[in-house]
């Protein structure tokens, strides 16, 4: 049963150790978690550019661990705490570099998380390897996992496809580092946080694996990228940050995000699999298509099929559904709704029969049906 959000500190930045704060949140109350934990970079000494300027590297106390064992214990503890608050249908994203992601991945599997994908964030503008002794480190890895293998989870496939010019989104994401006006600066003009992530990265994470009004939790909130994007997309957020100075910056940043009035057509991508199933025969019995009428295969071309009274098509002596006949004509995708056209006398042009299906769908009060198409 879904948990109520009333007991959650929604849209707040909480200061403290995430292991302690997570213990006070209700179990199974969070829809999505994005975690950008300390990478345990193990830097030794300062790093200098060829022009003798010092590199602003990650050398804060929160990224220092005495040993791999200590880091592993820390990782096990915060991931266990996240698992407790995550809904059975919830998913978790964690990002890391080669310094830590393999250790994090092992612990995730030890805790019975199920890996759905690993995504490679390829940095369009990576920092060079100034010493010239290794390859330029031009990517980071995100692990996307679900709490319980086989449980239904949110994946807004069509939204991600829409972001990618109607091509299936791949697991390699080419995005630049956080720079320019998006990069928060301190009073001296330096980077406020050494590992601030670009909003474009969080946009993909949150849009793909949550829905409007869902609760997105970030246990290492930093300067609030997760919260800023969550507000843009009409999700609730809970941010946990151990450093008060970062939390203050995050609160200011998130508060400055202008949240548009919620309008579902803007923020919700239709999923054809969840729409009402309309058999082609409904178009025939409701008079949108007449028995004996010709359908055209494609917006251009001479191939036609005749509509039969039972909603089947007749083509070259063969009888079948709009999908079966389409499959006999061509190889490849054979969704008849997108391949067959009718002549529209009013518009004086061919129009897809899918246009008629949408009209019937809007007029229909029938419940959603499931099952394979014939």
N, C-alpha and C positions, 0 to 999 in steps of 0.2 A: 504494500500500500504506500502511495506517495506521501511523503512527510510534508507538513505545513511549513511555510516559510516564516511564520509569525515569530518563532523563537530564534531566528537567525539575525545576526548583525548585518543586515543587507546594506550594500553600498557604503561600507565603512572601511577605514584603514586601521587595523589593530596593531599596536606596537608590542613586540615581545617575541620570544622563541616560538616558532610555529609548532613545535612538538607539544608545548604547554597549552597554547591557545586552541589547537585542534582537539585536544582532549576535552575541552569544554563545549564543543559544538555538538549538536544532536547527531546521532548515528544515522547513516544513510539519508543525508539531507542535501547533498551537493550533486549537481548534474554534471559538471565538468571541472577538471583541475588542470591548470597549466603551471608547471614548475620549472624555474630556471635556477637550480641550486648552485651553491659554490662549486667551482670546477676543480678545486685542489690543484692549482697550476704548478705548485712546487718550484716557483721561480727562485733562482739563486743569483743575487746581485742585480745591479741596475742594467737596463738595456738602453743602448744609445744608437741613434741614427748616424749615418755616415757624416752628416754635417755637425755632429757633436751635440745635438739636442737630445734631451732625455725622452724616452718613450713613456707615455702615461700608461703604465701597465697595471695589472691587477695585483696589488700588494697589500690589500686591506686585511685586517685581522680576521674578518669573517671568512676569508678564503684560506686560512692557515690551519693545517691539521698536522699533528705530530707524526702520524704514520698512516699507512693504508688501512690498518685495522681500525683506527679511530674514525677515519672517514667512512668506512663500511658500516660501523655501528651507528654513526650519525645518519647515514642514508637509510639504513634498515628502520630506524626509529621514525623518521619523518614520513617515509613511504607507508609504514604500518599505520601511522596516524591518519594519513590521507585515505588509506583503504577503508578505515572504519567509517569515515564521514561520507564516502562516495556511495551514491545509490547503486543498487545492483545493475541498473541499466547505464550507469555512468561510465565515462572514459577519462583517462588521464594522459596528458602530454608532458614529457620531460625532455629538456634540451641539454646538450652537453658537447664537450669537445673530446678529442682522443684521450685527454688526461683522465676523464672520469666516466664517459658514457658506457664503457664496457662493464665497469664495476656496477654501475646503476642498473644496466640491463640484466645482469645476473641476479641481482637482489630483487628486481621486479618479478622475475620468473620464480625465484625462491618463495615469494609471497603469493604465488598463484595468480598473478596478473597474466592476461593473455595478450600477446603482441599482435596487433592488427596491422601495423605498418611501421617501417622506419622511413623517415623523410630526411633527405639531405638538403640543408639550406646552403646553396652555393652562393658565396658572397661575390657580388659584382665588382666590389672595390675593396679587396682584402688588404690588410697590412702586410707589406713585404717582409721577407725574412732578411733582416738587415745584416746578419753575420754571414749569410751565404753558405750555411752549413746544412740546411735542410730545405725541403720544398716549402714554398709559401703555403701557410695553413689557410686555405681558401674556403673551408666549409665547416659547418657544425651539423650534428645529427640530432633529430627529434625522434623519440620513440612514442608511438601512439598505442595505448594499451586499454583493454577493457577489464573491468573488475572481475567479471565472471564469464568464462568461455561459453559461447552459445547463447548468451542473453541478448535480447534486442538492444541495440544502441543507436544513437543518433549519428547519421552520416548524410549530410545534405549534398548528395552527389550532383544533383542538377544545378545547385548554386555554384559549386566548384567548377562544373563544366561551363557555366555561364561566364565565370571570371576568366576562363581560358579560351575565349572565342569559340565556344561550343565544341571544344575538344576535351576528351577525358583528361582530367587533371592528373599529372604524373607525380611521382614521389621525389623528383628533383626540382627544387624551387629556387629560381634565380632571382635574388632580391639583394639590393644594396644594404650596406651597413647603415646604421642610424647616423645621419649627418645633418648639417644645415640647421634650419630653424627647429627641426624636431628634436635635436640633441639638447638636453637640458644642461645649462651652465650654472656654476656657482658664482658667488659674489666676485671672484677674481677672474671670471671669464673662462675657467677651466671646466672640463667635463664634470658634471655633477656625479655621474655614476660611470664606472669604467666599462660595464657590460650592458648598457641600455640597449634593448632590442628594438628593431624598427616596428612601427605600427602595422606595416603591411604584412609582416610575419604573423602577428597575433590576429590580424583580420582573417587570414585564411584558417587559422586554428579555430577561432571562435565561430566563424560563419559555418564552417564545415561540420562541427561536432556539437552544436547546441542550438536551441531555438529561442525566439523572443520570450522574455520573462524567466528563462532558466537562470540558475545561480552558478556563476563561474568563480572558482576560488583559486587564488594564487598565494602559495605559502612563502614565496620569496619575492615580495611585491616590488621591491626596488623603488623606482621613481614612477611606477603606476601605469606602465604601458598597457597591461591587461585590463585595468579598470577603465582607462580612457577608451579603448576599443570596445569594451563591453557596453559602455554607455552609448557609444555611437550606434551599436547594433541592437539596442533595447534589451540587453541582458542585465541582470543584477550581478554585482561582484562582491567578493569579500577579499580584502587584501591583508596579508600578514607580513609585517616587516620588523626586523629586529633593531634596525638603526633609526632612531628618532629623526635624524636630519633627512634621511631618504623619505620617511613617512610624511614629513611636513611638505616636501616637494611634491609627493604624489597627491596629497590632498588638494593642493593648489591646482595641480595639473588637471585632475579629474573634475574638479569643480568648474573649471573653465570650459569643459566640453559642452557645447550647446546640443542638447538632445532634442531631436525633432519629435513632433507629435507622432505617436505610433499609428502607422497606416500599414496594415498587413500587405497590400500589394507591393509596397516598397521593400519591406523587410522579410517577406516570406516567399521563397521560390516554389512554385507549384511542383508537386511530384506526381507525374502521371500514374504511378503505381497506386496512389492513394485516391485517385479520382474515381467517380462512379463508372462502372463498366457498362458501356452501351454497345450491345450487339448491332451489327450492321442491319439486321432484320428490323430493328426499331425504326430505322429511317424509312424502310419500305412500308411497314404497317402504319406509320404515321403520315404517309403521303409525301415525305420529303424526296424520296426516290420512287419512281413508278416501275412496276413489273414491265419488262420489255424495253426499258430505257437503256441506252448505251453508256458505259463508263469508258473513259479514256485512260490508257496506261501512261501516265506522265502528263506534264503541262503541255508538252508538244509531242508530235508523233502520231502515227496512224493506227496503232494497236488498240482494239476495243474489245469489250466483253459485254454480254447482255445480262441484265439483271433479271433474275427469276423471282417468282412470287414468294418463295420461301426464304429469300435473302441470300441465296447462293448466286454464283455467276456461271455463265456458260461461255466457254472460250475454245474454239477449234474442236468442238465435240466433247470437251471435257467439262465436268461440273465440279465446283468446289467453292469454298469461302473466298472472300476477298484476299485473304492471306495465302491460301493454297494455290490459287490461280497466279498470284504474283510470283510465288516461288517457282512455278512451272515456267514462267516467262523469263526470269532472270535469276542469276546466282547472287548470293549476298543477302543483306537484310531484306525481309519480305513483309514488312508491316504494311498491310494494304491500306490502312487509313492515310498513310503518307504517299502512297503511290498511285491511287486511283482518283480520277477527276471526273466531274460532271460538267455539263454545259449550263451556265447560268444565263438565262435569257435576258434578265434585267441588266446584268453587268456586261453582257456580250463578251464573255470570256469563260475559259475553263477555271473551275475552282476545286480545290481539294475537298473530298468528301469529309475530311476531318473538320471542315468548317461547319458542315451540317451536324456532325456529332456534337460539337460544342453547343449548338442551339438546342438539341435534344437534351443534352446534359443539364443545361440551365433550367429547362422546363420540367425535368423529371424529378419526382420525389421518391424514386425507388432507392432502397438502401444499397450501400456499396456491396458489390458481389466480388467474390474471389474465385480463382480457378484459372486453368489454362485456356487460352483462346483456341477455337477449333480451326 
